[in-house]
């Protein structure tokens, strides 16, 4: 198929059509998210036949390995300079890795080993990191303004929600129309991911041009130190870790909890999960509008409080009652939709703060760090919760557990995520990089860029070598 012809655009005012086309690259990432966290751990434990501890160890080991990918890929993206672009090249390179790994993981049959699962998860997460870091860093470069960043990351969230709703509908449709089995429904999800990955990424890459960037400079340990010991980044990393941990725990235990504790059937759990995800279509724009009024980090903190309340509400609603649970899951999904895209928009603001301090664009490195914290949360969620359940005697293959094993499931699903929300909200208390501070940073960057541009014109007229504009001394600005 022919990709749309790129059009000229102004970074401050990206047209809605271009925003939507750019956001399409979020589809494979989102489509992989729910199967990786909800369906595949359960599928490998219940249908493939691996033990809970083996599945938990495999997913956790790979996610911990994957954490090392992100800084390395971030360094490589920052060092990339081609005519085609810095970010597009990495996004396209992720396509064959994602397609091959998705096929091998989703089409696995009983008898495979934990080593098989680890191998192809490593390949999958490598492609996942290449696509995610390239796309998120590109988004930060496209939209330099504080509130416009909430808008573009909100678009990416909405596109991701659509992809998630569709992939959740795949096994339901296959079951109703062709009466396929549960394992065949999971394989249908895999085929959907294989199909949309090349199409969505190609449209995104060939429809929107990258903004021109200054030549990259060598990354030094001083750069890392300047970034890592920045209060705004430390607070954001800690918050992201715990805000990822809570939903990751509920995702890994969702099927066990809603079938064995809440009394719903497998089809009903899929329908409720669709409601939970679809609520993000209303949640993302609503949270973006609220963030415009009160600020991004205040909105995230409010979301933490509401998520904890929603988590408890879902548990106390009448068990097995779809009418009540639809409302509860919609509320929970509406609330949780605020975390990811607002945290990523905050990282884009921090990248401007870093560029002002050290005179270098380190957006890809910053997204490598923030993606790494999310993966730590995901890794801990699986290995700890599955390990705890197995320790208390929970049987993943049993139709119903009772007594202590069931109590352990309730404790892990309901109460631990509430605690993670409290820690995440506390981490953002005192965060200073708000809209006013970011406007000041952008004004200083614009002034510096104008001076550098004027210097470049003079150098070209005189024939002298251009000089890099030196950043102001560290300590002259208060970091967020």
N, C-alpha and C positions, 0 to 999 in steps of 0.2 A: 504494500500500500504506500502511496505517496504521502510524506509528511507535509503539514502545512508550511508555507513559505514564511521564514522569519520576518518580522516587521520591526521597525524602529520603535523604541519605547523610551520613556523617561523614567529613570529609577524611582523617582519620588511618586510616580503616578502610573503604576503598572495597570493596564486595562484589565477588566474582569475576565475577558476571554483568554488573554495571555496568562493571567493568574491561574485560571483553571487548567490550561494546557501544561503549564509549568508544574502544577501540583500533581499531575497524573503519575509522575514517577514515585509518588508515595503509595500507589496501589499495591505493588508487590510487597513492600515492607509491611503494610497493614494486613494484607491477605495472609502473610506468614505469621503474623503476631499471635492471633487466636489459636490456630492449630498448634504452634510451637509451645504455647503456654497452657492450653486447656485440653486439646484433643490428643496430641501425640504422646505426652507422658502417660496418660490413661490408656491409650491405644497399645503402647508397647508393654505396659504392665498387664493389661486385661486380655488383649487379643493376640499379641505376638508371643507373650509368655515369659518375658524377663521379670525378675523380681523387682519389688519396689525400690530396694536399695540399689540395684544395678541401674535402673532407669534414672533414679535421682542422681547417682554418681556420674552417669554418662552426661546428662544435661548440664550438671554443675561443673564438671571438669572442663567441658568444652567452652562454657561461658567464661570460666576463669582464664582459659587459654586465649579466648577471643578478646579479653580485655587488653592483652598485649598488642593485638592487631591495631586497635584504634589509634594510639599515639603514633605507631609506625606509619600507618596509612595517612594520618594527619600530616606528618612530616613530609611524606612523599607528595601529597596533594599540594602542600605549600611550595614545594620545590619544582612542581610541574609548570612548564611554560611551553605551550604549543600554539600553533595558529588556530587549532580547533578549539582550544580553551583549556582551562585548568581543571574544572570540575567535570565537564562532559566526558572527558576521556576515561575517567575512573568509573563513572556511572555506566558507560557502555561496556567497560571491561568486566563489570559485575554480572552481566547478563548470562554468559555461558556457565559461570560457576553456580549461579542461583538455579538455573534450569536443570543442570545435571544433578546437583545435590538434592533438589526437590523431588526429582524422579526417583532417585535411589532411596530416599528416606520414606516417602509416602507409599512407594510400591513394594516395600519390604514384606517378606512373608515369614511365618513362624519358622524358627530354627536359626535365625540370624543371631550373632553374638553381640555383646556389649561393644567390642572393638569395632564392629561394622558400624554401629550407631555413632560411636565417637568419631570415626573417620569422616563420615559424610556430614555430620553436624559441623565439624571443623571447616569443611569446604563451604557449607551453606553460610556459616557465620562470617567467613572471610568475604564472600560476595555481599552479604548483608551489610557489613561494615563499609565496604567500598561504596555501595549505593547510598547508604544513609549519610555518611560523612560528606560525600560529594554534593548531595542534594541539599542538606541543611546549610553547609557553608555557602553554597551558591545562593540560597534564599537570603542569607544575611547580606551578601554582596548586592543583591538586586534591590533590596529595600533598606535604605540607610536611616529612615525616620522611625522614631520610637513607637508610635502608634501604628504606622503602616506595617511594621514587623509583626505586630499581633495579628494584623489582617492576613498577611501572606501565610503565616504559620497556622492561622485558623482555616484558611483554604486547604492547606495540606491535611489538616485534621479532618475536615469534612470529606475530602476525597478518600482518605483512609477509612473513614466510617462506612462510606458507600461500598468500598472493596470488602470490608469485613462483613457487612450485611449480606453481600452477594455470596461470599464463600461459605457463610453459615447456612445460607439457603440451599447450597448445592446438595448436601446429603439429604435434606428434607425433600427436595424435588425428586432426587433419584429414588428415594424410598417410596414416595407416593406414586410416581409414574412407572418406574421399572421394578419396584419392590426389591431393591438391592439390600444387601446386608450392611451392618455397621462398618466392618472393615472396607467394603467397597465404597461406602460413602466417604470415608477418610481418603481413599485413593482418588475419588472424584475431586476432592479439595486439591490434591496434588496436581492433577491435570489442569485445573483452573489456574493455579499459580504458574505452571509451565507455559500456559497459553498467553497470559496477560503480561508476563515479565518483559519480553522483547518489544511488544507493541506499545505498552505504556511508557517505557523508558525512551524508546525511539521518538515518539511524539513529543515528549517533554524536551529532549535534547535538541531536536531539529526545529522546534517551533519558537524557542526563545533564545536570543543571543546573550552571551555572557558580557557583563560590563568589563571594560578594559581595566587592568590592574597594573600597578607599578612593578618593575622587575623585582623578583624575590631576592632576599639576602640570606646569608648563612644563619641557620638557627644555632643559638648558643645556649649554654646552661644558664646564663644570666636571663635569657628570655623565659625559660621555664621557671626560674626563681621569681621573676617579676610577675608571672601569671599565677603560679601556685600559691604564693603568699599574699595574694590580693584578697582583702576581706570579702568583697562582693562575690568572687569566684568560690572561695571556701564555703560561704554560706549556701551558695547555689548548688555546689556539689553535694554537700551533706543533705540538703533538702531533697535533691533529686534521688539520692540513694534511698532514703526512707519512703519517699512518695512512690518510688518504683517498687519497693519491697512489699508494701501492703497489697496493692492490686495483683502483684505477681503471686503472692500466697493464695489469694482467693481464686485466681485463674487456675493454678495447678490443682487445687482441691475442689473446684466447682462441681464437676460431675459427681464425685463421691458425695459431696455435701448435699446437693439438691436432690439426689436420688435417695440416699440412705437416711438423711436427717429431715429434710423438708418434705419427703414423700411424693416427689414428682416423677413422671415417667421420662425415659430418654428423649422422646419427641418433645415433651413439655419443656425439658431443660434447654433444648435447642431453641425453642420459641422464646423462652424467657431471655436467653442470651442475645437473641436478635433484638428484643426490646431494649436490653441494656446497652447494646452497641448503637442501635438506631437513635437512642436518646442523645448521642453525641452530635447528631445533625442539628438538633435544637440547642444543645449545650455549648458547642464551640462558638457560634456567633454571639450567643448571649454572654458568655464569659469574656469574649473580646470587647464587647460594648461596655461591660462593667469595668474591665481593666482600663479602658480609655477614661473612665470617670475617676476611679480610685487608685489606679496604678497596678502593675502586673503582680508584684510580690504581695501586695495586700489582698488581691483577688485570690492568689494561690493559698494564702493563709486562711481566708474565709472558706475556700474549698475544702481544706483539711478538716475544719470543724464540721462542715456539713456532711462530708464523707463518713466521718465517724458516726454521726447520728443516723445516716442512711444504712450503714452496716448493721447497726443494732436493730433498726426498724425492720429490715429484711428478716432477721432471725425471729423477731417476736410476732410477725404476721402469722395468721392461721396457716398451718401446714397443709399442703396439698390444695390450697385454694388459689386457682389461677387468677381470678378477678383481682384479689388483693395483691397478689405477687406481681402482676403486671405493673401496677402502680409503684410498688416498692422498687422493682428493678429499673423502671424508667427513671425514678428519682436518683438511684445509685449511679446509673449510667450518665445521667445529666451532670452530676457533680464531678465524677471522675474525669470527664472530658476536658476539664480545665488544666490539668497538671502538665501534660507533656508539651503541648504547643506553647503555653506561656513560659515554661522553664526554658525552652529552646529560644524563644524570643528574647528572654533575659540574657541568654548567653551571647546573642548577637549584639546586644547593648554593651556587654562586657568586652567584646572583641574591639569595639570602638575605643573603649577606655584603655585597653592594652595598646592599640595602635597609636593613641595619643602619647602614651608614656614612653614607648620604645621605638616608635616610628616605623613599625612593621605590622603587616597584616598577618595575624595568627588565628584567624577564624577556624580554619580546618583543625588546627591543634586543639583549640578550645572545645570544638564539637567532639573530637576524639576523647577528651577527658570526660565530658558530660555523658557521652554514650557509654563510656566505661563504667561510670557509677551506676547507670541503669542496669548494666549487665551483671554487676556485682549483686545488686538486689535480686535479679532473676536467678542467679546461680545459688545464692543463699536460700531463696525461697524453696527451691525444689529439693536440694540435698538435706536441708534441715527438716522441712515438714514431712517429706517422705520417710526420712530416717526416724523422726519422732513417732510417726504412725506405725512403722514397722516395730519399733521398740515396745510400743504399747499393745502389740498384737493385732493390728489392723490387717485384714486380709483383702487385698485388692481384687481378688477373683471371686470373692463371696458376693452373693446377691444382697446380703444384709449383715452388718456388724452390729454389736450391741455392747452395753456396759462400758467399761473403761476405754476400749478402742474407739467407740463412737464419741465418748466425751473428749478424747484427745482430738478427734476431727473437729468437733465444735469449737474447742479452745483455739486451735490453729486458724480456723476459718474466720471466726467472729471477732475474737478479742485481740489477737496479735496485730492485725491490721489497724485497729483503733490506736494502739500504742505507737505504731510507726507514723501515723498521721500527726500525733502530738509532737513527736521528735522533729518531723519535717517542718511543721509550722514554727516551732521554737527556733529552728536554725535560721529562719528568715526574719526573725525579730531583730530590728536594728539595721536592716538592709537599706543602703542609702542611694543606690543608683536608680533614682526615680526619673520621671519625665523631665523635670526641671534640670536636674544634674546632667541628663543625657543631652538636652538641648545645648547646654554650655559646652559639652564635649564636642558636639557636632559643629558648633560655631568655631571652636578653636581648630578643629580639623579642617574646616573649610578655609579658614584664614591661612593655615599652613600650606594647604594644597594650592591656594591661589598664589602665595609667595613662591612656592616651588615651581609652579607653572610659569610665572613671570621670569624667574631665574633661568628656566629652560629656554624661553624665547630669546633672552639676552645671550645666553651661551651659544645658541644656534646662529645668531647673527654675528657674533664675534669669532666663532669657530673654536671656542674653548671647550674643554670637557665639562659636562654638567656636574654640578655638586649636589650630593644628597642633602636634603634639608634635615638638619639635626633636630632631634626632639628636645623639648624643654627639659631641664634637669628634673630627675625624679624627686618627688617631695614637694614640688610646687603646686600640686593638685591633691586634693583629698580623695583617695580612692573610696568607691562605694562600699 
